[in-house]
Each structure stands twice: as structure tokens, then as C-alpha cells.
Amino acid sequence: MQKRIVFKDMDHSQPLEDYANKQLQRIIHFLELEGRTPVYLDLFLEPSKVHAHHRVELLIKTPQYDRSVHHESPDMYDALARVVDTMYLKLHEDKRRHQDDKKMVGRHGEFKKQR
């Protein structure tokens, strides 16, 4: 797994990086259970110089998932938590959809025979 945390237009902040790593553990654990490699995880943290909103973007690329989520908020920690929560929900939704699609493969012939 390749994880990258990028601080755009700001100095590196160890407390913010520690918080980001702590938040990303849920997603990393989910992706490790999937067992598909390689996994690329990019987190971009960017403060706004013009507005009072900071931007956080999370990109995940795996053989099965290719997702991107971003959020803007006045609080960088809040934006980071919301991005991770949104990504976690989207990954679970994609997994559920994929499992439903696998269940339906090959079942159309059974329904045709019944008619």
C-alpha cells in the first residue's frame, strides 16, 4: 500500500499528519480486508488564502476501486474527518453493489426457464 499525505501551500504539521493517519486507519483496514493490491492512497490538504475554507481531497486507486472525495470547511480537522467518513461510506456502497452484481450473474437463465 502506498500512502501519501501532501501539504499544499502550507508547512508540514505533525499533529495534523498524526490525525490524518488515525482517520485513514479505517479505510486502510477496509482495503486490506479486500486483499487487492496495489493500493494507492493520496490525501491532499490545502488551506485557502482567499476564503475561510480549507480544502481536503482523498484519492483512492485500487484494481477494484477508483474513488475521489473532497470537502471544504473552515476547520481543517473537520474537513478531514468528513472526507474520510464519506469515502468509507462510498467504499462500502461500492462493495455492496459489486456483491449484488456477482449474485445476479448467471441467474437470468434460471428465470427464463421458469417462464
Residue frames as qw, qx, qy, qz and C-alpha x, y, z in Angstrom:
[[0.000, 0.891, 0.455, 0.000, 0.00, 0.00, 0.00],
 [0.421, 0.171, 0.006, 0.891, 1.32, 3.39, -0.96],
 [0.183, -0.861, -0.457, 0.126, 0.02, 6.23, 1.18],
 [0.401, 0.220, 0.019, 0.889, 0.91, 9.84, 0.55],
 [0.152, -0.850, -0.431, 0.261, -0.14, 12.90, 2.56],
 [0.436, 0.357, 0.178, 0.807, 0.53, 16.14, 0.71],
 [0.163, -0.745, -0.331, 0.555, 0.50, 19.57, 2.36],
 [0.424, 0.559, 0.363, 0.613, -0.16, 22.03, -0.48],
 [0.067, 0.693, 0.026, 0.718, 0.83, 25.66, 0.12],
 [0.589, -0.736, 0.099, -0.318, 1.37, 25.06, 3.83],
 [0.044, 0.577, -0.776, 0.253, 4.08, 23.91, 6.19],
 [0.599, -0.079, -0.796, -0.018, 4.16, 20.33, 7.41],
 [0.484, -0.486, 0.310, -0.658, 2.19, 19.86, 10.62],
 [0.209, 0.160, -0.953, 0.149, 2.94, 16.74, 12.65],
 [0.342, 0.176, 0.695, -0.607, -0.29, 16.90, 14.72],
 [0.643, 0.422, -0.047, -0.637, -2.35, 17.21, 11.53],
 [0.489, 0.372, -0.758, -0.220, -0.45, 14.32, 9.92],
 [0.027, -0.063, 0.930, -0.360, -0.99, 12.17, 13.02],
 [0.509, 0.304, 0.444, -0.672, -4.70, 12.97, 12.97],
 [0.623, 0.451, -0.369, -0.522, -4.87, 12.14, 9.24],
 [0.310, 0.272, -0.911, -0.007, -3.12, 8.79, 9.80],
 [0.232, 0.088, 0.813, -0.527, -5.51, 7.99, 12.64],
 [0.598, 0.403, 0.181, -0.669, -8.54, 8.82, 10.46],
 [0.554, 0.469, -0.559, -0.401, -7.20, 6.86, 7.48],
 [0.164, -0.253, 0.939, -0.166, -6.78, 3.67, 9.53],
 [0.642, 0.290, 0.549, -0.450, -10.47, 2.75, 8.97],
 [0.677, 0.633, -0.156, -0.341, -10.09, 2.98, 5.21],
 [0.207, 0.571, -0.794, -0.033, -6.74, 1.18, 5.22],
 [0.399, -0.092, 0.861, -0.302, -8.23, -1.63, 7.31],
 [0.718, 0.454, 0.311, -0.427, -11.18, -1.93, 4.89],
 [0.573, 0.682, -0.391, -0.234, -8.87, -2.05, 1.85],
 [0.028, -0.465, 0.880, -0.088, -6.57, -4.61, 3.49],
 [0.590, 0.097, 0.723, -0.346, -9.55, -6.90, 4.08],
 [0.714, 0.593, -0.015, -0.371, -10.37, -6.65, 0.38],
 [0.768, -0.256, 0.513, 0.284, -6.91, -8.07, -0.31],
 [0.673, 0.650, 0.232, 0.266, -6.46, -6.46, -3.71],
 [0.406, -0.656, 0.205, 0.603, -3.13, -4.82, -4.43],
 [0.379, 0.013, -0.309, 0.872, -1.67, -2.39, -5.37],
 [0.164, -0.850, -0.496, 0.067, -3.44, 0.31, -3.38],
 [0.340, 0.251, -0.029, 0.906, -2.66, 3.99, -3.86],
 [0.267, -0.810, -0.502, 0.144, -3.98, 6.44, -1.28],
 [0.345, 0.269, -0.011, 0.899, -3.37, 10.17, -1.75],
 [0.236, -0.809, -0.490, 0.223, -4.54, 12.80, 0.74],
 [0.338, 0.412, 0.076, 0.843, -4.21, 16.46, -0.22],
 [0.294, -0.745, -0.447, 0.399, -4.52, 19.15, 2.46],
 [0.342, 0.359, 0.214, 0.842, -4.74, 22.69, 1.14],
 [0.099, -0.611, -0.451, 0.643, -5.52, 25.86, 3.10],
 [0.307, 0.770, 0.418, 0.372, -7.29, 28.70, 1.38],
 [0.379, -0.133, -0.118, 0.908, -5.59, 32.08, 1.30],
 [0.146, -0.264, -0.303, -0.904, -8.63, 33.89, -0.10],
 [0.646, -0.439, -0.337, -0.525, -11.60, 32.24, 1.61],
 [0.416, -0.512, 0.582, -0.476, -12.08, 30.95, 5.12],
 [0.959, 0.014, 0.151, -0.240, -12.45, 27.38, 3.85],
 [0.204, -0.533, 0.797, 0.198, -9.73, 24.77, 3.70],
 [0.817, 0.303, -0.281, -0.401, -9.86, 22.01, 1.08],
 [0.453, -0.353, 0.818, -0.037, -9.18, 18.34, 1.74],
 [0.767, 0.366, -0.307, -0.428, -9.17, 15.76, -1.06],
 [0.575, -0.306, 0.757, -0.043, -8.76, 11.99, -0.81],
 [0.662, 0.446, -0.446, -0.405, -7.99, 9.80, -3.83],
 [0.652, -0.248, 0.712, -0.084, -8.03, 6.01, -3.73],
 [0.641, 0.485, -0.455, -0.383, -6.95, 3.82, -6.62],
 [0.536, -0.235, 0.808, -0.067, -7.08, 0.03, -6.46],
 [0.009, -0.004, 0.871, 0.492, -7.83, -2.65, -9.05],
 [0.046, -0.539, -0.841, -0.036, -11.46, -2.61, -7.88],
 [0.096, -0.879, -0.388, 0.262, -12.00, 0.97, -6.68],
 [0.397, 0.222, 0.133, 0.881, -11.14, 4.32, -8.21],
 [0.223, -0.831, -0.510, -0.006, -12.66, 6.98, -5.98],
 [0.297, 0.237, -0.141, 0.914, -12.16, 10.65, -5.23],
 [0.312, -0.798, -0.516, 0.009, -13.79, 12.70, -2.47],
 [0.320, 0.232, -0.194, 0.898, -13.21, 16.31, -1.48],
 [0.308, -0.801, -0.513, 0.030, -14.66, 18.69, 1.09],
 [0.237, 0.462, -0.157, 0.840, -14.19, 22.31, 2.09],
 [0.532, -0.718, -0.446, 0.038, -14.66, 23.57, 5.63],
 [0.066, -0.909, 0.223, -0.346, -13.42, 26.41, 7.88],
 [0.597, -0.593, 0.531, -0.106, -11.82, 23.76, 10.11],
 [0.391, 0.505, -0.743, -0.202, -9.15, 21.54, 8.54],
 [0.150, -0.134, 0.943, -0.267, -9.75, 18.73, 11.07],
 [0.590, 0.354, 0.483, -0.542, -13.50, 18.75, 10.38],
 [0.605, 0.586, -0.315, -0.438, -12.93, 18.66, 6.62],
 [0.192, 0.416, -0.889, -0.024, -10.53, 15.75, 7.01],
 [0.339, 0.054, 0.855, -0.390, -12.97, 13.77, 9.17],
 [0.640, 0.475, 0.259, -0.545, -15.84, 14.36, 6.73],
 [0.492, 0.568, -0.565, -0.341, -13.76, 13.31, 3.72],
 [0.045, 0.255, -0.960, 0.105, -12.72, 10.07, 5.41],
 [0.459, 0.222, 0.703, -0.496, -16.29, 9.31, 6.54],
 [0.634, 0.553, -0.030, -0.539, -17.67, 9.98, 3.05],
 [0.384, 0.501, -0.746, -0.214, -15.01, 7.81, 1.41],
 [0.176, -0.115, 0.939, -0.273, -15.64, 4.99, 3.89],
 [0.582, 0.373, 0.500, -0.522, -19.37, 5.03, 3.09],
 [0.593, 0.606, -0.286, -0.447, -18.75, 5.13, -0.66],
 [0.180, 0.412, -0.891, -0.065, -16.35, 2.20, -0.50],
 [0.337, 0.088, 0.867, -0.355, -18.90, 0.14, 1.45],
 [0.620, 0.520, 0.216, -0.546, -21.60, 1.08, -1.06],
 [0.463, 0.581, -0.580, -0.334, -19.35, 0.04, -3.97],
 [0.037, -0.242, 0.963, -0.111, -18.57, -3.25, -2.24],
 [0.497, 0.277, 0.674, -0.471, -22.28, -3.96, -1.68],
 [0.611, 0.601, -0.090, -0.507, -23.09, -3.14, -5.32],
 [0.297, 0.511, -0.784, -0.190, -20.28, -5.38, -6.53],
 [0.216, -0.050, 0.943, -0.247, -21.53, -8.26, -4.36],
 [0.586, 0.438, 0.428, -0.530, -25.09, -7.77, -5.64],
 [0.534, 0.616, -0.388, -0.429, -23.85, -7.81, -9.23],
 [0.097, 0.355, -0.929, -0.030, -21.95, -11.06, -8.58],
 [0.419, 0.147, 0.800, -0.404, -25.11, -12.65, -7.19],
 [0.619, 0.560, 0.196, -0.515, -27.07, -11.81, -10.33],
 [0.230, 0.540, -0.703, -0.402, -24.53, -13.20, -12.80],
 [0.173, 0.094, -0.964, -0.178, -25.89, -16.32, -14.44],
 [0.240, 0.287, 0.778, -0.505, -29.30, -16.13, -12.82],
 [0.442, 0.366, -0.132, -0.808, -31.10, -14.75, -15.85],
 [0.388, 0.136, -0.839, -0.356, -31.17, -18.20, -17.45],
 [0.051, -0.207, -0.908, 0.362, -32.95, -19.62, -14.41],
 [0.305, 0.422, 0.354, -0.776, -35.67, -17.02, -14.66],
 [0.443, 0.330, -0.484, -0.679, -36.19, -17.67, -18.38],
 [0.256, 0.011, -0.963, -0.087, -36.63, -21.43, -17.74],
 [0.112, 0.300, 0.757, -0.570, -39.35, -20.75, -15.20],
 [0.424, 0.412, 0.014, -0.806, -41.48, -18.84, -17.72]]
